[in-house]
């Protein structure tokens, strides 16, 4: 996990993010990190939360998803989450993938 950019501004939120979300929730044994990443990307796309999508697309790749799988997931979500959300998410994905590993954060 990388340094939380909000650590100086909102230390409690950064701490909960690191300790609870990524330290406890993401480490639960019921799902693989790859599956958790796919679910997270889908939820972010469906909610229109493109601000968090940049980090999570790169994280999904680190967790074993390919760019093509993520593109396919976003394309599939267009029909369930809405076309504008999918188009916005695909724009973010294009930028993240073009930037290369770790550059989209």
C-alpha positions in Angstrom: 0.0 0.0 0.0 1.3 3.4 -0.9 1.4 6.4 1.4 -2.1 7.9 1.8 -2.1 11.4 0.3 -4.6 12.5 3.0 -2.4 11.5 5.9 -1.4 15.0 6.9 -4.8 16.6 6.2 -7.1 13.9 7.6 -5.0 11.5 9.7 -8.0 9.6 11.2 -9.5 8.9 7.8 -6.1 7.8 6.4 -5.6 5.6 9.4 -9.0 3.9 9.0 -8.3 3.4 5.3 -4.9 1.8 6.0 -5.8 -0.2 9.1 -9.5 -1.1 8.7 -10.2 -1.1 4.9 -6.9 -2.3 3.6 -5.6 -4.0 6.8 -8.7 -5.9 7.8 -11.4 -5.9 5.1 -9.1 -6.5 2.1 -7.2 -9.2 4.0 -10.3 -11.3 4.8 -9.9 -14.9 3.5 -13.3 -15.1 1.8 -12.3 -13.5 -1.5 -9.0 -13.2 -3.4 -7.4 -9.8 -3.8 -8.1 -10.1 -7.6 -11.8 -10.7 -6.9 -12.0 -7.8 -4.4 -10.4 -5.5 -7.0 -12.9 -6.5 -9.7 -15.8 -5.9 -7.2 -14.3 -2.6 -6.1 -13.8 -1.4 -9.7 -17.4 -2.4 -10.6 -18.8 -0.6 -7.5 -16.8 2.6 -8.3 -18.0 2.5 -11.9 -21.6 1.9 -10.9 -21.4 4.8 -8.4 -19.7 7.1 -10.8 -16.8 7.5 -8.4 -14.0 8.2 -10.9 -11.8 10.0 -8.4 -11.1 6.7 -6.6 -11.1 4.7 -9.8 -7.6 5.9 -10.8 -6.0 4.2 -7.8 -8.2 1.1 -8.0 -7.5 0.3 -11.7 -3.8 0.3 -11.0 -4.3 -1.7 -7.8 -6.5 -4.2 -9.8 -3.6 -4.8 -12.2 -1.3 -5.4 -9.3 -3.8 -7.9 -8.0 -3.8 -9.9 -11.2 -6.5 -8.4 -13.5 -5.4 -7.5 -17.0 -6.1 -4.3 -18.8 -8.3 -6.2 -21.2 -10.4 -7.8 -18.4 -10.9 -4.3 -16.8 -11.9 -2.8 -20.2 -14.4 -5.7 -20.6 -15.8 -5.2 -17.1 -16.4 -1.5 -17.7 -17.9 -2.2 -21.1 -20.3 -4.8 -19.5 -21.2 -2.3 -16.8 -22.4 0.2 -19.4 -25.5 -1.8 -19.7 -26.1 -2.2 -15.9 -24.7 1.0 -14.4 -25.3 3.5 -17.2 -23.6 4.6 -20.4 -22.3 7.9 -19.0 -20.7 6.3 -16.0 -19.0 3.6 -18.2 -17.8 6.3 -20.6 -16.3 8.3 -17.8 -14.7 5.2 -16.3 -13.3 4.2 -19.6 -11.7 7.6 -20.0 -10.0 7.2 -16.6 -8.9 3.6 -17.6 -7.4 4.8 -20.8 -5.4 7.5 -19.0 -4.3 5.0 -16.2 -3.2 2.3 -18.7 -1.4 4.8 -20.9 0.5 6.2 -17.8 1.9 2.7 -17.0 2.3 0.8 -13.8 2.0 3.0 -10.7 1.8 6.2 -12.6 -2.0 6.5 -12.3 -1.9 7.1 -8.6 
